[in-house]
Amino acid sequence: MTEIARLLLGLRAVGWTEKEINDFVLYIESGEEQYKPKAKNEKQD
């Protein structure tokens, strides 16, 4: 649990929003492409 908390706190510290963090966790667990993080400078559809 400690590692997960550190991961979440680290993502917050670098400026990820709660939605970005939640989507990233969903991507890790499900592998669904819709949740895959995109580069900040990459165009969003």
Residue pairs with C-beta under 8 A, 6 or more apart in sequence:
8 21
11 20
11 21
11 24
12 21
16 24
20 37
23 35
23 37
24 35
24 37
26 32
26 35
27 35
27 36
27 37
38 44
